[in-house]
Amino acid sequence: MSTPAHDAPLSEAPLSADPLSRERSHLAASRSALRAMREDVESLDIADVTANWVNAAVLEKQIEDRIKALADLSETPLFFGRLDYLHAPGAEQAEGGEAERFYVGRRHVHDTDGDPMVVDWRAPVSQPFYRASKKDPQDISLRRRFGYTGGDLTAFEDEHLSDPAEAAVTSKLLQQEIERPRVGPMRDIVATIQPEQDEIVRAGLSGSVCVQGGPGTGKTAVGLHRVAYLLYAHRERLARTGTLVIGPNRSFLHYIEQVLPALGELAVRQATVDDLVAHVEVRGADEAAAAVVKGDARMAEVLRRALYSHVAMPAEGIVVVRGSRRWRVPVYELEEIVRELLARDIRYGAAREALPQRIAHAVLVQMERAGEAPDDRVQNTVARNAAVKAAVKAVWPQVDPAKLVLRLLSDADFLAEHAEGVLDADEQKAVLWVRPARSVKSAKWSPADTVLIDEATDLVERTHSLGHVVLDEAQDLSPMQYRAVGRRCTTGSATVLGDLAQGTTPWATRSWSEALSHLGKGEAVVEELTAGFRVPTDVIAYASRLLPHIAPGLTPVASIRENPGFFEIRAADAGTVGALAACRELLEREGSVGLIAADARVPELAAALEAAGIGHVGPGEETTPAIRLTLVPASLAKGLEYDYVVLDEPHAVVDGEPDERTGLRRLYVALTRAVSGLVVTHATGLPPQLG
């Protein structure tokens, strides 16, 4: 394995120069080819190929997206690896197919003849870059990894996979890329995807996958790259059905939002669960006990009962007058129609729309028996008859989902009637509003209430299903939230990402089998990632002391990084002096710094930073080379990462939660946000669970 250092600029390298210069030449030629591809798209004239302005607008948008996808990001390597095959891929080895060479990168680039200069990392021909090994070379003679400084190619390493004499060694470039300091949003990991991660990324679209992964195992990156792979492999299908990435909060979504565009994928929607269920404005909050009950899957049955209680059996028959004739549908026949619709597994609203047509059909049967020959137009006319409309309104009235939930939470008798045998008296009391609201608009809805409204809305009218949904930080969802996500991929598949040890809500997931059942994906395959690429060895070992107290039986993450990282615990005087001193020290190093603290301590720390002249931003805000410090409330730390972290007062993090287990889980999250180093400062002592 060779690792050349910096070499002469490309312009000075002749064609016969050393291998590094030749690779630089290929990089320059590939960038020129990409630029030509983009210019070809920019020069397209659609004036004579569009029939109308609608087609023109659609085509213009497609061209605009294509131009964006072909952007050459100067700081992002166009290719990061090379594969030399022993034989041409797909050719029978017995036929002696000629060897071929492929450069693996973030997107496909071809020359003017259409020959590939860079192949997409998602293409089948690129798969051995991630999977091939000495034991299974997969017809690869050479795998080459490239090292970059900024956008300049500066080094490479070779692995001769078909040479049994060459010993397998750890890639230095791979380690450097994993440990490279980061400032700003999350970046892609296409150059460092490991075999066990690649298997999940390339899993088929038809099946759902659940990934249990501790801190630093790359589960979020795996989920995002899986979306990119599925869009590559099933683009037409997903273009019709849509894809969605769901994150825990806006800060998290902002942090990951550049990963897919960097891979050329621009059409993936990102949202939080609260965004999905935003039927009403949220202006209130629940006590933990109320939120737990409202998030319980049993509420779905309470809502179903309350909704269908509006259906009443007809008290009398219907008389439909058409001209001089009167057609009567007797009450027993109406009852049969209503019971049949109730027995069918269709939505409340769909059944209500079907009811007048069923009544009209009963009238048409009588007309045919009387010798008439009515057609569909007659049936539709009868369905709109005033007597039929009145009967439908009385038997199967319209129900507004928000008003239904409003009544359940305001009317103790109504709730008791439909929660009988489902919720006990204490649970009913917990969810009832102390001060009932007068209307949907005046109600102070909580986040849990909006999920109930979403459930009721789906009972009335089926929710649109997408082709694929990625659900990140899933361990914090309630059963009712899982149901809300699940109905958005009933006909599609899902990738569920999470860590049971990082569940920090009172209703946090206890097992993935239970969560997947609520999601409607009980058949999903559960994969576990235990190799840690992000968190340093000493840091993850220290944080893992909490696992027996927060997630007994869960496999601890084993860091595979050669660099043990920087880790220190410092006793400090009360106040903010210790945390600020640590921040100053770490800001002298290269990379980003996160100051994580209990939510209640954030205002004091913010004031102290300002007084000390230390610039900082909040979660979700862009850092810059001049301001690299982010002040992070512990409640928003999940999913984020920084090169260096200062954790202020661990005991305060634990004490800031409603119960000890949730507090220790919150602390576990905070302890595992560092990529290169962690400093823990405390004046009040450490939680005993840390030893």
Disulfide bonds with the S-S distance in Angstrom:
none
